[in-house]
Amino acid sequence: LLEGKKTVLIEEARSRADKLQLKKINAVFGAGTANPNAVAAAREALIQCGAKDACETHIRELTEEFVSALERNYVGIEAKDFLIDIARHMSERNT
């Protein structure tokens, strides 16, 4: 948020947020530094408007699409298992 990166999460929030939520997000977006309470309010707005859930759903869908593609192709079992483990780990990480 503070760096002002135009991520999928931010774009999703901009399409979903109401005026108050958008105001909280924009108050810290690209600010470089901000009051921790303002950052917490912006993060909560990302959750409340549904942007976070929408992005997580999209990540799960893409991960399953990737796994399905691996299952259909002739990839060695060890390589396939390794790639699936990495994909699931990355899609489930919490930061």
Secondary structure, DSSP 8 states (H G I E B T S, - for coil): -TT----HHHHHHHHH--HHHHHHHHHHTT-SS--HHHHHHHHHHHHHTTHHHHHHHHHHHHHHHHHHHHHHS---HHHHHHHHHHHHHHHH---
